[in-house]
Amino acid sequence: MPDNTRRARDEAFWRTFADRYAVDPGPVNLENGYFGRMSRTVVEEYQRNIELINRSNSVHVRQRFEQGESLEIRKQLAELVGGTRRHCRPHPQRFRRSAIADPQLQPV
């Protein structure tokens, strides 16, 4: 039996993934297009970031995020979509969830 078939039937293996999520008993909605569950680790990191923003508020956004973190995020996204080539620099790209999320936003 191939390893992936054995792994698919390995309940202990899949339990390690299931245990990462806090879920109520009952049906599990596998549709992840609109609602998706976050693992406990992701929830903890999300809450840590919310607490950081709550404490530092606009100071964080105006100093750390705008002047540093957002530039690094743009650089990483540009590299992900091919920004390491000469014709694609980090700044001209705009990212959005969908074309209808902001119909007034025009590409640069």
HUBEL-V627023 format. One record per residue. N is the residue number from 1. D_CENTER is the distance of its C-alpha to the mean C-alpha in Angstrom with 2 decimals. Layout:
n=N d_center=D_CENTER
n=N d_center=D_CENTER
//
This chain:
n=1 d_center=35.33
n=2 d_center=32.33
n=3 d_center=29.84
n=4 d_center=26.99
n=5 d_center=29.42
n=6 d_center=30.37
n=7 d_center=26.78
n=8 d_center=26.12
n=9 d_center=29.04
n=10 d_center=28.28
n=11 d_center=27.59
n=12 d_center=27.23
n=13 d_center=24.45
n=14 d_center=22.47
n=15 d_center=23.36
n=16 d_center=21.37
n=17 d_center=18.16
n=18 d_center=19.47
n=19 d_center=20.38
n=20 d_center=16.83
n=21 d_center=16.50
n=22 d_center=18.72
n=23 d_center=20.17
n=24 d_center=23.35
n=25 d_center=26.06
n=26 d_center=26.60
n=27 d_center=24.96
n=28 d_center=21.41
n=29 d_center=19.69
n=30 d_center=17.97
n=31 d_center=16.93
n=32 d_center=13.17
n=33 d_center=13.51
n=34 d_center=14.00
n=35 d_center=13.54
n=36 d_center=11.49
n=37 d_center=12.21
n=38 d_center=10.26
n=39 d_center=12.15
n=40 d_center=14.38
n=41 d_center=12.78
n=42 d_center=9.37
n=43 d_center=11.73
n=44 d_center=13.83
n=45 d_center=11.39
n=46 d_center=10.29
n=47 d_center=14.07
n=48 d_center=14.94
n=49 d_center=13.10
n=50 d_center=14.77
n=51 d_center=18.00
n=52 d_center=17.77
n=53 d_center=17.49
n=54 d_center=20.24
n=55 d_center=22.45
n=56 d_center=22.18
n=57 d_center=21.43
n=58 d_center=22.38
n=59 d_center=23.52
n=60 d_center=20.04
n=61 d_center=18.81
n=62 d_center=22.04
n=63 d_center=22.60
n=64 d_center=19.75
n=65 d_center=16.84
n=66 d_center=18.96
n=67 d_center=21.13
n=68 d_center=18.91
n=69 d_center=15.22
n=70 d_center=14.56
n=71 d_center=16.90
n=72 d_center=15.16
n=73 d_center=11.78
n=74 d_center=14.05
n=75 d_center=15.87
n=76 d_center=13.09
n=77 d_center=11.99
n=78 d_center=15.75
n=79 d_center=16.37
n=80 d_center=13.84
n=81 d_center=15.76
n=82 d_center=19.06
n=83 d_center=19.52
n=84 d_center=21.72
n=85 d_center=24.50
n=86 d_center=26.96
n=87 d_center=26.39
n=88 d_center=22.68
n=89 d_center=21.99
n=90 d_center=18.79
n=91 d_center=20.20
n=92 d_center=21.37
n=93 d_center=18.10
n=94 d_center=16.50
n=95 d_center=13.22
n=96 d_center=13.01
n=97 d_center=11.86
n=98 d_center=15.33
n=99 d_center=18.88
n=100 d_center=20.04
n=101 d_center=17.41
n=102 d_center=19.55
n=103 d_center=22.71
n=104 d_center=24.36
n=105 d_center=21.90
n=106 d_center=23.66
n=107 d_center=22.44
n=108 d_center=24.03
//
